[in-house]
Amino acid sequence: MMPKTTISSNDVQLFQCLGGIRQLVETQHVKAWLLDQFGVLHDGKQPYPGAISTLEKLAATGAKMVVISNSSRHACVTVDKLRSLGFDPSLFVGAITSGELTHQYLQRRDDDWFAALGRSCIHITWSDRGAISLEGLDLKVVENVEEAEFILVHGTEALGAPLASAIPKKLEDLEKILEKCADRELPMVVANPDYVTVEARALSIMPGTLAAKYEQLGGKVKWMGKPYKIIYESAMAMAGEDASNCVAVGDSLHHDIKGANATGIQSVFVTGGVHAADLGLGSFGEIASESAIHALASKHEAYPSYVVPAFVW
């Protein structure tokens, strides 16, 4: 179930287009910046032009910065990724990922929904990207749907195996497995709600696509990340600030902006990420038309406070 926005459809007309974030920094005195990574800071292969220097300028103002990412992996992996791309991890207060949240909730099981899951799971994971470790969760990975008590989705490339490496599977084969799971009414936990992500200007299918398919089949899904409050509340706690002192920056209207709306946080929509093609943009830094932004925001029912072509100063 999608989170309800706290912003009315009339507010789609109120966003302000900026050339970069400097004006926002100088006029709004934001204390904490909740920053998406893919499509904002980098494309998975390299930093976007100006992203590193913009972070440095933000840090110099005393702003707190938290990376908030729909990534299946632990937060430390995200920090290592940023470091490998030339970002200075010391500029950030920390990072929270949907994968980290999923691991924490499966480990603690102090939430009624997670406590009721059981221990045997069908694990849909990555293959080419590297499988996700379930160490420390006391889970039993099974291949037979009849033996499973729930489904855990970290990726879209492979089926986890109990005693061996994950078995590569085509997306349509995984969907057939989900049909069997739906027949048994198995609950699903999705550790990355993204439908697609930007990788070197191309779009790749993410776990949220499988989760949406499962909901269409009548399955119940626990979405662990954006656009749900659970990850924003964790990020705000990390920064030690409430919603009134935060701004969320992201390139996905459905995940980043809709999530900020639901949490009552101001937001900055970066047009040059996952929606670049939707907005008719062909090159980095190109300016999208306001009418196109209005139309796309209305379509997604996600309403940014500010719009920038890229995360630049």
DOTOR-225353 format. One record per residue (C-alpha): x, y, z; residue in three letters; residue number from 1. Coordinates in nm, 3 decimals, decimal comma. Example, Ala and Ser with C-alpha at 12.3 -4.5 7.8 and 13.67 -1.06 7.14 Angstrom:
# DOTOR-225353
{node {1,230; -0,450; 0,780}; 'ALA'; 1},
{node {1,367; -0,106; 0,714}; 'SER'; 2},
//
This chain:
# DOTOR-225353
{node {0,000; 0,000; 0,000}; 'MET'; 1},
{node {0,136; 0,339; -0,102}; 'MET'; 2},
{node {0,189; 0,599; 0,174}; 'PRO'; 3},
{node {-0,053; 0,889; 0,175}; 'LYS'; 4},
{node {0,091; 1,226; 0,086}; 'THR'; 5},
{node {0,037; 1,514; 0,328}; 'THR'; 6},
{node {0,045; 1,759; 0,036}; 'ILE'; 7},
{node {-0,255; 1,843; -0,177}; 'SER'; 8},
{node {-0,258; 1,824; -0,556}; 'SER'; 9},
{node {-0,278; 2,203; -0,569}; 'ASN'; 10},
{node {0,075; 2,223; -0,431}; 'ASP'; 11},
{node {0,217; 2,081; -0,753}; 'VAL'; 12},
{node {0,192; 2,437; -0,882}; 'GLN'; 13},
{node {0,408; 2,572; -0,601}; 'LEU'; 14},
{node {0,751; 2,422; -0,673}; 'PHE'; 15},
{node {1,037; 2,659; -0,740}; 'GLN'; 16},
{node {1,289; 2,594; -1,017}; 'CYS'; 17},
{node {1,651; 2,660; -0,923}; 'LEU'; 18},
{node {1,977; 2,637; -1,115}; 'GLY'; 19},
{node {2,140; 2,465; -0,815}; 'GLY'; 20},
{node {2,103; 2,438; -0,439}; 'ILE'; 21},
{node {2,294; 2,754; -0,340}; 'ARG'; 22},
{node {1,982; 2,971; -0,322}; 'GLN'; 23},
{node {1,810; 2,712; -0,104}; 'LEU'; 24},
{node {2,111; 2,696; 0,128}; 'VAL'; 25},
{node {2,125; 3,074; 0,162}; 'GLU'; 26},
{node {1,753; 3,136; 0,216}; 'THR'; 27},
{node {1,608; 2,833; 0,399}; 'GLN'; 28},
{node {1,881; 2,747; 0,652}; 'HIS'; 29},
{node {1,821; 2,373; 0,625}; 'VAL'; 30},
{node {1,998; 2,183; 0,903}; 'LYS'; 31},
{node {1,989; 1,832; 0,755}; 'ALA'; 32},
{node {2,002; 1,709; 0,396}; 'TRP'; 33},
{node {1,874; 1,358; 0,323}; 'LEU'; 34},
{node {2,047; 1,267; -0,002}; 'LEU'; 35},
{node {1,965; 0,993; -0,249}; 'ASP'; 36},
{node {2,276; 0,849; -0,415}; 'GLN'; 37},
{node {2,196; 0,694; -0,757}; 'PHE'; 38},
{node {2,072; 0,965; -0,995}; 'GLY'; 39},
{node {2,177; 1,245; -0,758}; 'VAL'; 40},
{node {2,537; 1,198; -0,646}; 'LEU'; 41},
{node {2,647; 0,942; -0,906}; 'HIS'; 42},
{node {2,524; 0,706; -1,177}; 'ASP'; 43},
{node {2,679; 0,392; -1,031}; 'GLY'; 44},
{node {2,994; 0,433; -1,237}; 'LYS'; 45},
{node {3,110; 0,788; -1,172}; 'GLN'; 46},
{node {3,013; 1,102; -0,979}; 'PRO'; 47},
{node {2,795; 1,354; -1,156}; 'TYR'; 48},
{node {2,976; 1,675; -1,249}; 'PRO'; 49},
{node {2,978; 1,914; -0,953}; 'GLY'; 50},
{node {2,840; 1,663; -0,700}; 'ALA'; 51},
{node {3,157; 1,632; -0,491}; 'ILE'; 52},
{node {3,226; 2,005; -0,478}; 'SER'; 53},
{node {2,861; 2,072; -0,389}; 'THR'; 54},
{node {2,886; 1,832; -0,095}; 'LEU'; 55},
{node {3,201; 2,006; 0,022}; 'GLU'; 56},
{node {3,033; 2,347; 0,007}; 'LYS'; 57},
{node {2,731; 2,213; 0,194}; 'LEU'; 58},
{node {2,956; 2,067; 0,464}; 'ALA'; 59},
{node {3,131; 2,401; 0,500}; 'ALA'; 60},
{node {2,798; 2,559; 0,601}; 'THR'; 61},
{node {2,768; 2,316; 0,892}; 'GLY'; 62},
{node {2,483; 2,123; 0,735}; 'ALA'; 63},
{node {2,436; 1,759; 0,834}; 'LYS'; 64},
{node {2,414; 1,516; 0,542}; 'MET'; 65},
{node {2,271; 1,165; 0,548}; 'VAL'; 66},
{node {2,267; 0,930; 0,251}; 'VAL'; 67},
{node {1,924; 0,768; 0,227}; 'ILE'; 68},
{node {1,916; 0,495; -0,032}; 'SER'; 69},
{node {1,694; 0,218; -0,164}; 'ASN'; 70},
{node {1,983; -0,027; -0,179}; 'SER'; 71},
{node {1,953; -0,394; -0,088}; 'SER'; 72},
{node {2,295; -0,386; 0,077}; 'ARG'; 73},
{node {2,420; -0,274; 0,416}; 'HIS'; 74},
{node {2,487; 0,096; 0,472}; 'ALA'; 75},
{node {2,862; 0,028; 0,501}; 'CYS'; 76},
{node {2,861; -0,100; 0,142}; 'VAL'; 77},
{node {2,704; 0,227; 0,030}; 'THR'; 78},
{node {2,973; 0,425; 0,214}; 'VAL'; 79},
{node {3,247; 0,211; 0,056}; 'ASP'; 80},
{node {3,089; 0,267; -0,287}; 'LYS'; 81},
{node {3,088; 0,642; -0,237}; 'LEU'; 82},
{node {3,452; 0,634; -0,123}; 'ARG'; 83},
{node {3,552; 0,435; -0,432}; 'SER'; 84},
{node {3,392; 0,699; -0,653}; 'LEU'; 85},
{node {3,590; 0,980; -0,491}; 'GLY'; 86},
{node {3,344; 1,102; -0,227}; 'PHE'; 87},
{node {3,471; 1,179; 0,124}; 'ASP'; 88},
{node {3,263; 0,971; 0,371}; 'PRO'; 89},
{node {3,355; 1,207; 0,656}; 'SER'; 90},
{node {3,127; 1,469; 0,499}; 'LEU'; 91},
{node {2,824; 1,258; 0,592}; 'PHE'; 92},
{node {2,671; 1,205; 0,935}; 'VAL'; 93},
{node {2,594; 0,855; 0,813}; 'GLY'; 94},
{node {2,400; 0,644; 0,566}; 'ALA'; 95},
{node {2,083; 0,439; 0,590}; 'ILE'; 96},
{node {1,974; 0,189; 0,325}; 'THR'; 97},
{node {1,657; -0,012; 0,280}; 'SER'; 98},
{node {1,875; -0,323; 0,298}; 'GLY'; 99},
{node {2,018; -0,214; 0,634}; 'GLU'; 100},
{node {1,668; -0,154; 0,771}; 'LEU'; 101},
{node {1,553; -0,492; 0,646}; 'THR'; 102},
{node {1,846; -0,666; 0,817}; 'HIS'; 103},
{node {1,780; -0,481; 1,144}; 'GLN'; 104},
{node {1,410; -0,569; 1,151}; 'TYR'; 105},
{node {1,470; -0,934; 1,058}; 'LEU'; 106},
{node {1,737; -0,959; 1,325}; 'GLN'; 107},
{node {1,548; -0,788; 1,608}; 'ARG'; 108},
{node {1,198; -0,914; 1,528}; 'ARG'; 109},
{node {1,055; -0,671; 1,784}; 'ASP'; 110},
{node {0,787; -0,572; 1,534}; 'ASP'; 111},
{node {0,471; -0,787; 1,530}; 'ASP'; 112},
{node {0,477; -0,824; 1,151}; 'TRP'; 113},
{node {0,836; -0,948; 1,146}; 'PHE'; 114},
{node {0,794; -1,163; 1,455}; 'ALA'; 115},
{node {0,524; -1,362; 1,275}; 'ALA'; 116},
{node {0,728; -1,437; 0,960}; 'LEU'; 117},
{node {0,890; -1,767; 1,052}; 'GLY'; 118},
{node {1,243; -1,868; 0,955}; 'ARG'; 119},
{node {1,217; -2,050; 0,619}; 'SER'; 120},
{node {1,226; -1,823; 0,315}; 'CYS'; 121},
{node {1,241; -1,809; -0,060}; 'ILE'; 122},
{node {1,530; -1,569; -0,123}; 'HIS'; 123},
{node {1,535; -1,371; -0,448}; 'ILE'; 124},
{node {1,872; -1,204; -0,478}; 'THR'; 125},
{node {2,144; -1,083; -0,711}; 'TRP'; 126},
{node {2,380; -1,288; -0,927}; 'SER'; 127},
{node {2,598; -1,065; -1,146}; 'ASP'; 128},
{node {2,588; -0,791; -0,880}; 'ARG'; 129},
{node {2,685; -1,030; -0,602}; 'GLY'; 130},
{node {2,451; -1,216; -0,368}; 'ALA'; 131},
{node {2,335; -1,064; -0,040}; 'ILE'; 132},
{node {2,456; -1,229; 0,281}; 'SER'; 133},
{node {2,193; -1,339; 0,532}; 'LEU'; 134},
{node {2,450; -1,405; 0,802}; 'GLU'; 135},
{node {2,327; -1,342; 1,154}; 'GLY'; 136},
{node {1,956; -1,364; 1,068}; 'LEU'; 137},
{node {1,899; -1,730; 1,157}; 'ASP'; 138},
{node {1,710; -1,791; 0,832}; 'LEU'; 139},
{node {1,671; -2,113; 0,638}; 'LYS'; 140},
{node {1,680; -2,054; 0,261}; 'VAL'; 141},
{node {1,466; -2,302; 0,068}; 'VAL'; 142},
{node {1,402; -2,357; -0,303}; 'GLU'; 143},
{node {1,070; -2,534; -0,263}; 'ASN'; 144},
{node {0,780; -2,292; -0,220}; 'VAL'; 145},
{node {0,596; -2,556; -0,015}; 'GLU'; 146},
{node {0,866; -2,534; 0,253}; 'GLU'; 147},
{node {0,874; -2,154; 0,270}; 'ALA'; 148},
{node {0,710; -1,930; 0,530}; 'GLU'; 149},
{node {0,787; -1,600; 0,359}; 'PHE'; 150},
{node {0,970; -1,441; 0,065}; 'ILE'; 151},
{node {1,273; -1,214; 0,102}; 'LEU'; 152},
{node {1,358; -1,004; -0,203}; 'VAL'; 153},
{node {1,699; -0,840; -0,232}; 'HIS'; 154},
{node {1,747; -0,859; -0,610}; 'GLY'; 155},
{node {1,601; -0,958; -0,946}; 'THR'; 156},
{node {1,862; -1,193; -1,090}; 'GLU'; 157},
{node {1,876; -1,517; -0,893}; 'ALA'; 158},
{node {1,714; -1,761; -0,652}; 'LEU'; 159},
{node {1,899; -1,824; -0,328}; 'GLY'; 160},
{node {2,003; -2,185; -0,264}; 'ALA'; 161},
{node {2,048; -2,348; 0,078}; 'PRO'; 162},
{node {2,395; -2,495; 0,033}; 'LEU'; 163},
{node {2,534; -2,330; -0,281}; 'ALA'; 164},
{node {2,567; -2,004; -0,468}; 'SER'; 165},
{node {2,250; -1,834; -0,586}; 'ALA'; 166},
{node {2,100; -1,983; -0,902}; 'ILE'; 167},
{node {2,069; -1,728; -1,187}; 'PRO'; 168},
{node {1,710; -1,690; -1,308}; 'LYS'; 169},
{node {1,533; -1,485; -1,572}; 'LYS'; 170},
{node {1,283; -1,229; -1,447}; 'LEU'; 171},
{node {0,991; -1,423; -1,595}; 'GLU'; 172},
{node {1,105; -1,740; -1,413}; 'ASP'; 173},
{node {1,111; -1,553; -1,083}; 'LEU'; 174},
{node {0,762; -1,423; -1,152}; 'GLU'; 175},
{node {0,640; -1,782; -1,199}; 'LYS'; 176},
{node {0,784; -1,867; -0,857}; 'ILE'; 177},
{node {0,596; -1,570; -0,712}; 'LEU'; 178},
{node {0,272; -1,701; -0,858}; 'GLU'; 179},
{node {0,319; -2,021; -0,657}; 'LYS'; 180},
{node {0,401; -1,814; -0,348}; 'CYS'; 181},
{node {0,084; -1,610; -0,395}; 'ALA'; 182},
{node {-0,120; -1,930; -0,411}; 'ASP'; 183},
{node {0,015; -2,011; -0,063}; 'ARG'; 184},
{node {-0,040; -1,652; 0,055}; 'GLU'; 185},
{node {0,321; -1,614; 0,168}; 'LEU'; 186},
{node {0,413; -1,264; 0,294}; 'PRO'; 187},
{node {0,698; -1,080; 0,120}; 'MET'; 188},
{node {0,967; -0,849; 0,252}; 'VAL'; 189},
{node {1,127; -0,634; -0,019}; 'VAL'; 190},
{node {1,464; -0,488; 0,077}; 'ALA'; 191},
{node {1,475; -0,242; -0,213}; 'ASN'; 192},
{node {1,146; -0,077; -0,320}; 'PRO'; 193},
{node {1,293; 0,083; -0,634}; 'ASP'; 194},
{node {1,134; -0,024; -0,962}; 'TYR'; 195},
{node {1,433; 0,081; -1,172}; 'VAL'; 196},
{node {1,762; 0,259; -1,114}; 'THR'; 197},
{node {1,999; 0,467; -1,323}; 'VAL'; 198},
{node {2,327; 0,300; -1,418}; 'GLU'; 199},
{node {2,551; 0,490; -1,657}; 'ALA'; 200},
{node {2,242; 0,658; -1,810}; 'ARG'; 201},
{node {2,061; 0,324; -1,859}; 'ALA'; 202},
{node {1,774; 0,189; -1,650}; 'LEU'; 203},
{node {1,798; -0,146; -1,468}; 'SER'; 204},
{node {1,512; -0,346; -1,316}; 'ILE'; 205},
{node {1,505; -0,338; -0,934}; 'MET'; 206},
{node {1,328; -0,550; -0,667}; 'PRO'; 207},
{node {1,031; -0,315; -0,637}; 'GLY'; 208},
{node {0,917; -0,437; -0,979}; 'THR'; 209},
{node {0,881; -0,791; -0,843}; 'LEU'; 210},
{node {0,710; -0,664; -0,527}; 'ALA'; 211},
{node {0,456; -0,468; -0,731}; 'ALA'; 212},
{node {0,392; -0,779; -0,939}; 'LYS'; 213},
{node {0,336; -0,977; -0,620}; 'TYR'; 214},
{node {0,083; -0,724; -0,492}; 'GLU'; 215},
{node {-0,100; -0,756; -0,825}; 'GLN'; 216},
{node {-0,118; -1,130; -0,758}; 'LEU'; 217},
{node {-0,283; -1,054; -0,423}; 'GLY'; 218},
{node {0,031; -1,097; -0,211}; 'GLY'; 219},
{node {0,107; -0,892; 0,101}; 'LYS'; 220},
{node {0,432; -0,694; 0,085}; 'VAL'; 221},
{node {0,636; -0,515; 0,349}; 'LYS'; 222},
{node {0,816; -0,234; 0,167}; 'TRP'; 223},
{node {1,139; -0,143; 0,351}; 'MET'; 224},
{node {1,249; 0,194; 0,217}; 'GLY'; 225},
{node {1,142; 0,496; 0,017}; 'LYS'; 226},
{node {0,866; 0,614; -0,022}; 'PRO'; 227},
{node {0,775; 0,488; 0,326}; 'TYR'; 228},
{node {0,821; 0,684; 0,648}; 'LYS'; 229},
{node {1,025; 0,408; 0,811}; 'ILE'; 230},
{node {1,348; 0,501; 0,630}; 'ILE'; 231},
{node {1,300; 0,879; 0,658}; 'TYR'; 232},
{node {1,243; 0,853; 1,031}; 'GLU'; 233},
{node {1,563; 0,652; 1,064}; 'SER'; 234},
{node {1,755; 0,913; 0,862}; 'ALA'; 235},
{node {1,616; 1,202; 1,069}; 'MET'; 236},
{node {1,709; 1,021; 1,390}; 'ALA'; 237},
{node {2,061; 0,977; 1,255}; 'MET'; 238},
{node {2,082; 1,351; 1,185}; 'ALA'; 239},
{node {1,917; 1,443; 1,516}; 'GLY'; 240},
{node {1,668; 1,671; 1,343}; 'GLU'; 241},
{node {1,292; 1,672; 1,292}; 'ASP'; 242},
{node {1,108; 1,709; 0,961}; 'ALA'; 243},
{node {1,088; 2,089; 0,981}; 'SER'; 244},
{node {1,468; 2,116; 0,966}; 'ASN'; 245},
{node {1,524; 1,866; 0,685}; 'CYS'; 246},
{node {1,512; 1,856; 0,307}; 'VAL'; 247},
{node {1,519; 1,539; 0,098}; 'ALA'; 248},
{node {1,696; 1,538; -0,240}; 'VAL'; 249},
{node {1,618; 1,273; -0,499}; 'GLY'; 250},
{node {1,560; 1,195; -0,865}; 'ASP'; 251},
{node {1,257; 0,964; -0,832}; 'SER'; 252},
{node {0,916; 1,125; -0,797}; 'LEU'; 253},
{node {0,758; 0,797; -0,687}; 'HIS'; 254},
{node {1,021; 0,714; -0,423}; 'HIS'; 255},
{node {1,215; 1,024; -0,313}; 'ASP'; 256},
{node {0,957; 1,300; -0,356}; 'ILE'; 257},
{node {0,648; 1,100; -0,263}; 'LYS'; 258},
{node {0,828; 0,974; 0,046}; 'GLY'; 259},
{node {0,925; 1,326; 0,149}; 'ALA'; 260},
{node {0,564; 1,436; 0,098}; 'ASN'; 261},
{node {0,435; 1,153; 0,319}; 'ALA'; 262},
{node {0,686; 1,240; 0,593}; 'THR'; 263},
{node {0,623; 1,615; 0,580}; 'GLY'; 264},
{node {0,972; 1,704; 0,458}; 'ILE'; 265},
{node {1,060; 1,965; 0,198}; 'GLN'; 266},
{node {1,206; 1,811; -0,116}; 'SER'; 267},
{node {1,434; 1,883; -0,410}; 'VAL'; 268},
{node {1,360; 1,697; -0,733}; 'PHE'; 269},
{node {1,667; 1,634; -0,953}; 'VAL'; 270},
{node {1,533; 1,610; -1,308}; 'THR'; 271},
{node {1,843; 1,459; -1,471}; 'GLY'; 272},
{node {1,818; 1,115; -1,307}; 'GLY'; 273},
{node {1,566; 0,836; -1,352}; 'VAL'; 274},
{node {1,306; 1,069; -1,512}; 'HIS'; 275},
{node {1,541; 1,230; -1,766}; 'ALA'; 276},
{node {1,383; 1,049; -2,063}; 'ALA'; 277},
{node {1,030; 1,115; -1,932}; 'ASP'; 278},
{node {1,112; 1,485; -1,931}; 'LEU'; 279},
{node {1,273; 1,481; -2,276}; 'GLY'; 280},
{node {1,623; 1,547; -2,145}; 'LEU'; 281},
{node {1,919; 1,425; -2,347}; 'GLY'; 282},
{node {2,224; 1,567; -2,172}; 'SER'; 283},
{node {2,349; 1,639; -1,820}; 'PHE'; 284},
{node {2,235; 1,973; -1,680}; 'GLY'; 285},
{node {1,969; 2,027; -1,945}; 'GLU'; 286},
{node {1,669; 2,225; -1,815}; 'ILE'; 287},
{node {1,329; 2,054; -1,818}; 'ALA'; 288},
{node {1,022; 2,256; -1,907}; 'SER'; 289},
{node {0,799; 2,348; -1,614}; 'GLU'; 290},
{node {0,494; 2,213; -1,796}; 'SER'; 291},
{node {0,660; 1,872; -1,835}; 'ALA'; 292},
{node {0,754; 1,869; -1,466}; 'ILE'; 293},
{node {0,397; 1,965; -1,368}; 'HIS'; 294},
{node {0,253; 1,684; -1,580}; 'ALA'; 295},
{node {0,494; 1,420; -1,448}; 'LEU'; 296},
{node {0,451; 1,526; -1,086}; 'ALA'; 297},
{node {0,072; 1,507; -1,122}; 'SER'; 298},
{node {0,099; 1,163; -1,281}; 'LYS'; 299},
{node {0,297; 1,032; -0,984}; 'HIS'; 300},
{node {0,105; 1,240; -0,727}; 'GLU'; 301},
{node {0,441; 1,351; -0,591}; 'ALA'; 302},
{node {0,500; 1,721; -0,541}; 'TYR'; 303},
{node {0,851; 1,867; -0,498}; 'PRO'; 304},
{node {0,923; 2,191; -0,314}; 'SER'; 305},
{node {1,213; 2,272; -0,546}; 'TYR'; 306},
{node {1,341; 2,148; -0,881}; 'VAL'; 307},
{node {1,702; 2,145; -1,004}; 'VAL'; 308},
{node {1,856; 1,999; -1,321}; 'PRO'; 309},
{node {2,136; 1,835; -1,120}; 'ALA'; 310},
{node {2,287; 1,829; -0,772}; 'PHE'; 311},
{node {2,510; 2,132; -0,828}; 'VAL'; 312},
{node {2,583; 2,444; -0,631}; 'TRP'; 313},
//
